[in-house]
Amino acid sequence: MSSAAAAKPAEFETIVVETTHVACDGGNGPLGHPRVFLNMGHDRQVVCPYCSRTYVLAEGAKVKAGH
């Protein structure tokens, strides 16, 4: 078994938020990615298509109707 096969899969960051609309830029300053705005819709989480960070709506946070 090669060491690459035995390596642990990359773990992606999970961030708890209070709103269903979030902005992600990768969080690494100039080494991040273009800022994208993500909307959870009716779900309670959304995954960034660039860096795979997962944004999860906090327990008890209210989902606002509208925009």
N, CA, C and O atoms as a GROMACS GRO file, in nm:
protein
  268
    1MET      N    1   0.085  -0.119   0.000
    1MET     CA    2   0.000   0.000   0.000
    1MET      C    3   0.089   0.124   0.000
    1MET      O    4   0.178   0.136   0.084
    2SER      N    5   0.066   0.215  -0.093
    2SER     CA    6   0.148   0.336  -0.102
    2SER      C    7   0.106   0.434   0.007
    2SER      O    8  -0.004   0.426   0.060
    3SER      N    9   0.196   0.526   0.039
    3SER     CA   10   0.165   0.625   0.141
    3SER      C   11   0.054   0.719   0.095
    3SER      O   12  -0.022   0.769   0.178
    4ALA      N   13   0.043   0.742  -0.036
    4ALA     CA   14  -0.066   0.826  -0.088
    4ALA      C   15  -0.201   0.761  -0.063
    4ALA      O   16  -0.298   0.829  -0.031
    5ALA      N   17  -0.208   0.630  -0.079
    5ALA     CA   18  -0.334   0.558  -0.057
    5ALA      C   19  -0.371   0.558   0.090
    5ALA      O   20  -0.489   0.555   0.124
    6ALA      N   21  -0.270   0.560   0.178
    6ALA     CA   22  -0.295   0.557   0.321
    6ALA      C   23  -0.321   0.696   0.377
    6ALA      O   24  -0.362   0.710   0.493
    7ALA      N   25  -0.297   0.798   0.297
    7ALA     CA   26  -0.316   0.936   0.345
    7ALA      C   27  -0.462   0.961   0.376
    7ALA      O   28  -0.552   0.909   0.310
    8LYS      N   29  -0.484   1.042   0.478
    8LYS     CA   30  -0.618   1.079   0.518
    8LYS      C   31  -0.679   1.173   0.416
    8LYS      O   32  -0.609   1.262   0.367
    9PRO      N   33  -0.806   1.157   0.380
    9PRO     CA   34  -0.867   1.250   0.285
    9PRO      C   35  -0.870   1.391   0.344
    9PRO      O   36  -0.878   1.409   0.465
   10ALA      N   37  -0.864   1.490   0.257
   10ALA     CA   38  -0.865   1.630   0.303
   10ALA      C   39  -0.997   1.660   0.373
   10ALA      O   40  -1.104   1.619   0.327
   11GLU      N   41  -0.987   1.731   0.483
   11GLU     CA   42  -1.107   1.772   0.555
   11GLU      C   43  -1.137   1.916   0.518
   11GLU      O   44  -1.047   2.000   0.516
   12PHE      N   45  -1.261   1.944   0.489
   12PHE     CA   46  -1.301   2.078   0.451
   12PHE      C   47  -1.361   2.149   0.571
   12PHE      O   48  -1.425   2.088   0.656
   13GLU      N   49  -1.340   2.278   0.576
   13GLU     CA   50  -1.385   2.359   0.687
   13GLU      C   51  -1.537   2.374   0.686
   13GLU      O   52  -1.598   2.391   0.581
   14THR      N   53  -1.596   2.367   0.805
   14THR     CA   54  -1.738   2.393   0.822
   14THR      C   55  -1.753   2.518   0.906
   14THR      O   56  -1.693   2.530   1.012
   15ILE      N   57  -1.835   2.612   0.857
   15ILE     CA   58  -1.854   2.739   0.925
   15ILE      C   59  -2.002   2.755   0.958
   15ILE      O   60  -2.087   2.743   0.870
   16VAL      N   61  -2.032   2.781   1.085
   16VAL     CA   62  -2.169   2.802   1.129
   16VAL      C   63  -2.200   2.950   1.113
   16VAL      O   64  -2.125   3.036   1.159
   17VAL      N   65  -2.313   2.980   1.048
   17VAL     CA   66  -2.352   3.118   1.019
   17VAL      C   67  -2.494   3.145   1.068
   17VAL      O   68  -2.569   3.052   1.097
   18GLU      N   69  -2.528   3.272   1.077
   18GLU     CA   70  -2.660   3.314   1.127
   18GLU      C   71  -2.756   3.356   1.016
   18GLU      O   72  -2.869   3.395   1.044
   19THR      N   73  -2.712   3.349   0.891
   19THR     CA   74  -2.793   3.393   0.778
   19THR      C   75  -2.784   3.293   0.663
   19THR      O   76  -2.686   3.219   0.653
   20THR      N   77  -2.886   3.292   0.577
   20THR     CA   78  -2.886   3.199   0.464
   20THR      C   79  -2.808   3.252   0.345
   20THR      O   80  -2.791   3.180   0.246
   21HIS      N   81  -2.760   3.376   0.352
   21HIS     CA   82  -2.679   3.436   0.245
   21HIS      C   83  -2.537   3.456   0.299
   21HIS      O   84  -2.519   3.524   0.400
   22VAL      N   85  -2.438   3.400   0.232
   22VAL     CA   86  -2.299   3.413   0.276
   22VAL      C   87  -2.210   3.448   0.158
   22VAL      O   88  -2.245   3.423   0.042
   23ALA      N   89  -2.093   3.505   0.189
   23ALA     CA   90  -1.991   3.533   0.087
   23ALA      C   91  -1.867   3.453   0.124
   23ALA      O   92  -1.830   3.447   0.241
   24CYS      N   93  -1.803   3.392   0.025
   24CYS     CA   94  -1.683   3.313   0.050
   24CYS      C   95  -1.573   3.360  -0.046
   24CYS      O   96  -1.596   3.377  -0.166
   25ASP      N   97  -1.452   3.379   0.010
   25ASP     CA   98  -1.337   3.415  -0.073
   25ASP      C   99  -1.220   3.319  -0.048
   25ASP      O  100  -1.106   3.349  -0.086
   26GLY      N  101  -1.246   3.208   0.015
   26GLY     CA  102  -1.143   3.110   0.043
   26GLY      C  103  -1.067   3.137   0.171
   26GLY      O  104  -1.001   3.047   0.225
   27GLY      N  105  -1.075   3.259   0.221
   27GLY     CA  106  -1.017   3.292   0.349
   27GLY      C  107  -0.865   3.297   0.356
   27GLY      O  108  -0.811   3.309   0.466
   28ASN      N  109  -0.795   3.288   0.246
   28ASN     CA  110  -0.649   3.287   0.250
   28ASN      C  111  -0.589   3.412   0.187
   28ASN      O  112  -0.481   3.406   0.129
   29GLY      N  113  -0.658   3.524   0.198
   29GLY     CA  114  -0.607   3.649   0.142
   29GLY      C  115  -0.580   3.634  -0.007
   29GLY      O  116  -0.668   3.588  -0.080
   30PRO      N  117  -0.461   3.671  -0.053
   30PRO     CA  118  -0.432   3.662  -0.196
   30PRO      C  119  -0.427   3.518  -0.248
   30PRO      O  120  -0.431   3.495  -0.369
   31LEU      N  121  -0.419   3.422  -0.158
   31LEU     CA  122  -0.416   3.281  -0.200
   31LEU      C  123  -0.555   3.218  -0.202
   31LEU      O  124  -0.569   3.099  -0.229
   32GLY      N  125  -0.658   3.298  -0.174
   32GLY     CA  126  -0.795   3.248  -0.173
   32GLY      C  127  -0.849   3.234  -0.316
   32GLY      O  128  -0.775   3.195  -0.407
   33HIS      N  129  -0.976   3.264  -0.334
   33HIS     CA  130  -1.039   3.257  -0.465
   33HIS      C  131  -1.129   3.378  -0.481
   33HIS      O  132  -1.151   3.452  -0.385
   34PRO      N  133  -1.183   3.401  -0.601
   34PRO     CA  134  -1.275   3.515  -0.619
   34PRO      C  135  -1.393   3.503  -0.522
   34PRO      O  136  -1.441   3.393  -0.495
   35ARG      N  137  -1.438   3.616  -0.470
   35ARG     CA  138  -1.551   3.615  -0.377
   35ARG      C  139  -1.676   3.571  -0.450
   35ARG      O  140  -1.710   3.624  -0.557
   36VAL      N  141  -1.745   3.474  -0.392
   36VAL     CA  142  -1.872   3.428  -0.446
   36VAL      C  143  -1.978   3.443  -0.338
   36VAL      O  144  -1.949   3.427  -0.219
   37PHE      N  145  -2.099   3.474  -0.380
   37PHE     CA  146  -2.210   3.488  -0.288
   37PHE      C  147  -2.297   3.365  -0.302
   37PHE      O  148  -2.338   3.327  -0.411
   38LEU      N  149  -2.325   3.303  -0.189
   38LEU     CA  150  -2.397   3.176  -0.187
   38LEU      C  151  -2.528   3.192  -0.111
   38LEU      O  152  -2.533   3.263  -0.011
   39ASN      N  153  -2.631   3.127  -0.158
   39ASN     CA  154  -2.764   3.133  -0.098
   39ASN      C  155  -2.808   2.991  -0.065
   39ASN      O  156  -2.810   2.905  -0.152
   40MET      N  157  -2.843   2.967   0.061
   40MET     CA  158  -2.886   2.834   0.103
   40MET      C  159  -3.025   2.798   0.052
   40MET      O  160  -3.060   2.680   0.046
   41GLY      N  161  -3.103   2.898   0.016
   41GLY     CA  162  -3.241   2.869  -0.025
   41GLY      C  163  -3.316   2.811   0.094
   41GLY      O  164  -3.315   2.869   0.202
   42HIS      N  165  -3.382   2.697   0.075
   42HIS     CA  166  -3.457   2.634   0.184
   42HIS      C  167  -3.373   2.532   0.258
   42HIS      O  168  -3.418   2.474   0.357
   43ASP      N  169  -3.251   2.508   0.212
   43ASP     CA  170  -3.161   2.415   0.281
   43ASP      C  171  -3.102   2.484   0.403
   43ASP      O  172  -3.119   2.605   0.420
   44ARG      N  173  -3.035   2.411   0.487
   44ARG     CA  174  -2.970   2.469   0.604
   44ARG      C  175  -2.818   2.467   0.588
   44ARG      O  176  -2.744   2.490   0.684
   45GLN      N  177  -2.773   2.440   0.465
   45GLN     CA  178  -2.629   2.446   0.439
   45GLN      C  179  -2.603   2.468   0.291
   45GLN      O  180  -2.689   2.443   0.207
   46VAL      N  181  -2.482   2.516   0.261
   46VAL     CA  182  -2.440   2.538   0.123
   46VAL      C  183  -2.288   2.515   0.118
   46VAL      O  184  -2.217   2.546   0.213
   47VAL      N  185  -2.240   2.462   0.006
   47VAL     CA  186  -2.098   2.432  -0.012
   47VAL      C  187  -2.040   2.524  -0.119
   47VAL      O  188  -2.098   2.540  -0.226
   48CYS      N  189  -1.926   2.585  -0.089
   48CYS     CA  190  -1.859   2.672  -0.185
   48CYS      C  191  -1.805   2.588  -0.300
   48CYS      O  192  -1.736   2.488  -0.278
   49PRO      N  193  -1.836   2.627  -0.424
   49PRO     CA  194  -1.788   2.550  -0.540
   49PRO      C  195  -1.638   2.562  -0.564
   49PRO      O  196  -1.580   2.480  -0.636
   50TYR      N  197  -1.573   2.662  -0.504
   50TYR     CA  198  -1.429   2.679  -0.523
   50TYR      C  199  -1.348   2.600  -0.419
   50TYR      O  200  -1.261   2.521  -0.455
   51CYS      N  201  -1.377   2.622  -0.291
   51CYS     CA  202  -1.291   2.566  -0.186
   51CYS      C  203  -1.356   2.457  -0.103
   51CYS      O  204  -1.291   2.399  -0.015
   52SER      N  205  -1.482   2.427  -0.129
   52SER     CA  206  -1.557   2.322  -0.060
   52SER      C  207  -1.583   2.351   0.087
   52SER      O  208  -1.618   2.260   0.163
   53ARG      N  209  -1.567   2.477   0.130
   53ARG     CA  210  -1.610   2.511   0.265
   53ARG      C  211  -1.760   2.488   0.272
   53ARG      O  212  -1.832   2.515   0.176
   54THR      N  213  -1.806   2.439   0.386
   54THR     CA  214  -1.948   2.417   0.406
   54THR      C  215  -1.999   2.520   0.505
   54THR      O  216  -1.946   2.532   0.616
   55TYR      N  217  -2.100   2.595   0.467
   55TYR     CA  218  -2.164   2.692   0.555
   55TYR      C  219  -2.294   2.630   0.604
   55TYR      O  220  -2.378   2.588   0.525
   56VAL      N  221  -2.310   2.625   0.737
   56VAL     CA  222  -2.426   2.563   0.799
   56VAL      C  223  -2.500   2.668   0.881
   56VAL      O  224  -2.438   2.744   0.956
   57LEU      N  225  -2.631   2.672   0.866
   57LEU     CA  226  -2.712   2.766   0.941
   57LEU      C  227  -2.717   2.725   1.088
   57LEU      O  228  -2.744   2.609   1.119
   58ALA      N  229  -2.689   2.819   1.177
   58ALA     CA  230  -2.686   2.793   1.321
   58ALA      C  231  -2.821   2.742   1.370
   58ALA      O  232  -2.925   2.780   1.318
   59GLU      N  233  -2.817   2.656   1.469
   59GLU     CA  234  -2.939   2.605   1.531
   59GLU      C  235  -3.015   2.724   1.590
   59GLU      O  236  -2.958   2.804   1.663
   60GLY      N  237  -3.142   2.734   1.559
   60GLY     CA  238  -3.225   2.841   1.612
   60GLY      C  239  -3.223   2.968   1.527
   60GLY      O  240  -3.300   3.061   1.554
   61ALA      N  241  -3.136   2.975   1.426
   61ALA     CA  242  -3.133   3.094   1.339
   61ALA      C  243  -3.260   3.097   1.257
   61ALA      O  244  -3.308   2.994   1.210
   62LYS      N  245  -3.315   3.215   1.239
   62LYS     CA  246  -3.439   3.229   1.165
   62LYS      C  247  -3.410   3.251   1.018
   62LYS      O  248  -3.325   3.331   0.981
   63VAL      N  249  -3.482   3.179   0.934
   63VAL     CA  250  -3.471   3.195   0.789
   63VAL      C  251  -3.567   3.307   0.750
   63VAL      O  252  -3.687   3.297   0.772
   64LYS      N  253  -3.512   3.414   0.691
   64LYS     CA  254  -3.594   3.528   0.653
   64LYS      C  255  -3.651   3.506   0.514
   64LYS      O  256  -3.580   3.461   0.424
   65ALA      N  257  -3.777   3.536   0.497
   65ALA     CA  258  -3.841   3.530   0.366
   65ALA      C  259  -3.809   3.659   0.292
   65ALA      O  260  -3.778   3.760   0.355
   66GLY      N  261  -3.815   3.656   0.163
   66GLY     CA  262  -3.790   3.776   0.086
   66GLY      C  263  -3.684   3.753  -0.018
   66GLY      O  264  -3.672   3.644  -0.073
   67HIS      N  265  -3.605   3.856  -0.045
   67HIS     CA  266  -3.502   3.856  -0.150
   67HIS      C  267  -3.456   3.718  -0.175
   67HIS      O  268  -3.370   3.696  -0.260
   0.00000   0.00000   0.00000
